[in-house]
Amino acid sequence: MRQVSHSKAWNSKNRPREMRGRHFNLIDCVVWMRVMFLAGREVGLDQHEVFWDWFTGFISHFIAVYERRAPPYTEAAAEWSEKEENVVEYKEEGTDEGFDQIDLEIILLLYI
């Protein structure tokens, strides 16, 4: 079932034409983790420290299925979702295009 879902996501008409068919990469995974942690915070999951610790660990383990280099970025993705200015920018712009140190490290890993 997961393969069918992934294929639909990779080939979605909602993705830019040049991205259709591409598998998820490290940047995609970091953005997905940021949004997952933001969603968790919005419903109060971070208010339960034991659960939040488990949740971040689970996400770190799970994301490796998609990109083996992603787990080291889990903590930074969780911290990103905690900063109000990041959340406001993401919601207003509908994108996560602002580059911070983590993004620059990812770009260096992928393209250099």
Salt bridges, closest charged atoms under 4 A:
ASP28 OD2 - ARG15 NH2 3.98
GLU42 OE2 - LYS91 NZ 2.49
ASP46 OD2 - ARG41 NH1 3.19
GLU67 OE2 - ARG69 NE 2.93
ASP96 OD2 - ARG34 NH1 2.63
ASP100 OD2 - ARG34 NH2 3.23
ASP103 OD1 - ARG34 NH2 3.49
